[in-house]
Structures are given as C-alpha cells and as structure tokens.
Amino acid sequence: MNILRLLLRNRTAAAPPGPRGPCRPPSCCVITGDGVVFRFGPDSCASIIDAGDYRFDDIRPDDVVVDIGANVGAFCIRAARRSKHVFAVEPVTTDDLRANITLNGADVAVIEGALGDGGARAITWDTRTVVARTYPFREIRAMAGGCDFLKCDCEGGEWTIIPEELADVRRIEMEVHVPPIGGPVNRALLDYISEHYTFEIDRVPGHGVRGVLGVLHATRRA
C-alpha cells in the first residue's frame, strides 16, 4: 500500500497545537536508564533525550549512519555504540550536542546546518531561532561519505529529499510531517519508498500533535 494512503487512513484526531513533547531536564546533568549522560547549561533549549521512537538495533558496525535533526544527541550517541561512522546534522542545539558527544566519549561528527534546498533559512526550536545553512540530502551524504542508515526528524525538511538520493540507503527511520509542520508532502518521495522498501508506520502517543503523522520504519528490499 502507498505510504501516504496508509498515513491518512490511520490518521488520528488532531491534538491541539502545543509543544511536541521535548523534555527539559530539571537539573544540569541527566543519566538515562541505558547510561547516556546529558548535560545542560542555563541557556539550553528544550531537549529530547529519549530515542525510543526509533528502531536501531540493526545498525551494522560498518554502516554510515546519518542523524538529521540530532537535537542534543539522543539518537546519534546511542548509534555510535554500534557504528564508528555516525554523522549528526543539527542547526540549533549544536553546542549542547557537541558537549554531550564529548561527555559520552562518542565518535560522532557534527554537521552544523539543516536538511533543505541549499539556501539559508530561519529555524526555530523552543525559544531559540537561528539562521542556518541548509544542505540537500545529496550534499549531506557526500560529507558523510555515504549513508546506509538514515534517521530523519527535521520538521518537514524530509520533503526536500529527491527520491533517487536514497538509492544506497538500506534503512530509514523518519518522523513524517504534514502542514502546519513543514511544507507540502512530497508524494514522489513516499511513492519511491513504497516501491523500494518494506515499511511500517508507528503512531507515537507523545507526538500526537497536529502535523505529526507518525514514525516511518523502512528497510530496503533486497
């Protein structure tokens, strides 16, 4: 079944607009149940420290992992326990991201910027707005030296991906958005994933905000 049809068929009632459920830790240091340490300064943005929405047990040691929308490192730090080729793309919370990578001794390279069409644009997260450079996915992939495993949560920026740019991507973990979060749906991208990947879509209870349809888990067909 086409992904967009499945998304719309299973769409739940929209929740009132509001925060997307980030966690602002009450203290300057938090240790998660699986041993990841996050440190926050007084000017830190709201931070997501749980990667439970995503499946990544199948990351391979030689995989090039690209985490687009890394926030403060919840996914990329855990991914670095499985692969030594992890790249984190983040436009807003890069200072906290780098600090947490260092704190955990994780081997993660940071690309400061966002997924997009290559121009600069204003990006807001929590109370902070930055003017960030954007990179097409093909440029991010080139900077990383490839992409075997793509995690993407970038508030609608996913729709700028040209379908054929996913040709070498084995696995996709992607939060899927529709307006008012991000721009219009790229149907060609969803058609490509429907044709070339087996997939599931999870409804995430904590992310039942208008504009967030769920998390896509996709594995490229052999």
N, C-alpha and C positions, 0 to 999 in steps of 0.2 A: 504494500500500500504506500502511496505517496506520503512523505513526511508531513507536508502541510495539511493534508486531509486528516491525517491521524491527530495532529495537534488540535485542529479546530473541532474535530469530532469529540475529543476528550476534554475540551476546554471547560474548566470550572468557572463558576461565577466570579466576576472580578471583585477583588477586595478593594477597599477604599485606598486612595493614594496614601503613601506613607513611606517610612524607612524600609529598606529591603532586608532588614534583619541583621545588620552588622553588629558585632559585639564590641563595646568599648570597655576594656578591662578596667576594673576599679583600682588597680594598683599598677605600678610601673613594670612589673615582671609577672608573667603567667607561664606556668608549665602545664602542658596538656597531658592527658592520660597516656598518650603514646610517646611522651618525653621530648616534645618540641618546645623550645623556650622562646617566648616573645617578650620583647622589652619595648616600652613606650615612653616617650617624653611628654611633657605637659602640653605640647602643641600637636600631638599625634591626632590624625583623623580617626574616625570610626574604623575599626579593623576586624576583618574576618579571619579567625584563627583556626576554624574547623574546615577540613577538606572532605567531610562526609558525603557531600553531594556527588562526588566523583569517584569513579572506579579506576584504580591504577595498579592493582596487584599484578597485572600482566606486563608492566614496563620491563623491558629487557635490558641487560647491562650495557649493550652497545647501542641502545636506542638514543636518538637525538630527540629530546623532549623540549617542547616549546610551550611555555605557560603565558598566554596572553591575558592580561588583566590580573597580574600576580598579587595585587594589593600588598600585604605585608609578608607574604611568603608561605601561606598555609599549604598550598599545593606543591610549589617548587621545592621547598625544603624537604618535604616527605618524598617527592620524586627523586631527589638527589641521593636518597638512601638506596635506590635501585639502579640508577644510571649516573655515570660521570659526565654526561653530556646534556646538561639542563640549562635552558635559557629562559629568563623571566623578563617579560615585557610589561612595563608599568609607567604611566605618565605622572601620577600624582604622589603616591606614597613611597617614592623611591628611597628616601633617606631611611625610613623605618625598615623597608625591605632589605636594604644593604646591611643595616645594623643587625637584623635578625639572621640573615645568611651568615654573617661573621660569627655571631653568638653561637650558632649551632654547628659551626665548622663545616657548612655545606658547600659543595662545589657547584656553584650556580653563577652563571654570567648574567648580568643585568643589562638590558637594552632599555634606555630611558626614552619613552615615547609610547605611542599607541598604534593600534591597527587602524588603517584608514586609506585614504586615496593618495597620500603623499604630501598633502598640504599641512599647514599648521591650523590648529583649531583650539578653542577654549573647551576644557574638560573640567567638570565639577564632580567632586566626590565629597560627601559630608559637607563641611563648611569651607572647603578649600577649592579654589578654581585656579587652574594653570592654563597657560597657552603652550600646548605641546606639539611637537613634531609628530606626524603620523607616517607610518610606513605601510605600503601594500604588503600583503602576505608574502609575495614572492621575494621581497627585499628582506623581510624578517627571516625567511627560510634560508636565504643566501648568507646572511650574517651568522646564522646558526650552523651553517654547513649541511643543511638538510632538515627534515622533520619527519620522524617516524610516529611520534605520539604528540597530538595537539590537544591541549586543554585551552578552552577559549571562553572567557566571561568578560565581555567588554561592551556591555550595554548597547547592543545593536550594531557595533562595529563589525560583527561577523558577516554582515551582509555585503561588505566590500570585498570579500574573498571571491576571486574568479575561480569557478569550479575546477578547471583544469590544473590549478595550482595545488590541488590536493592529490595529484597523481601518485606521489610517493608516500603519502600519509597512511599508515596502517591502522591507526586508532584515533578516534575523535571523541573528546569529552567536551560538550559545548552547551552552555546555557543559551536558550533560544528566546529571542525577544521580538515583540511587535510594538508599534506605536501605542502609548506615548513614550516608550523607552526605545531610543534609536530611530532609524529611518524605516522605510518600507521594506517588507520581506523580499529577499532575493529568491524568487521561485526557481531560477535556474540552478542555484546552489543546492536547494533542497531536492530538486529533481535528480541532480548528479549524485548526491548522497544516497537517495532512494535506489538508484540504479546500480551503484558500485559497492554499497555497504549493506551489511545486515545491521539492524539498529533497534534500540528500544528507547522509549521516552518516559522519564520519571517525572511525576508531579512532586514538587518539593514543598511540603507543608509550610516551612518557614519563609518561602519565597512566593506566597500566593498573592503577589501584588499585581495590579493591573499592568499588563505589558510583559510579564514574565510567564512564558508558557510551560517551561519545564527544562529538564536537562537531557540532552541527546547523548546516548552512548552508542557509538558506531564502530564496527570492525569491518575493514575492507575484505571483500570476498576474494578468495584465492584465485 
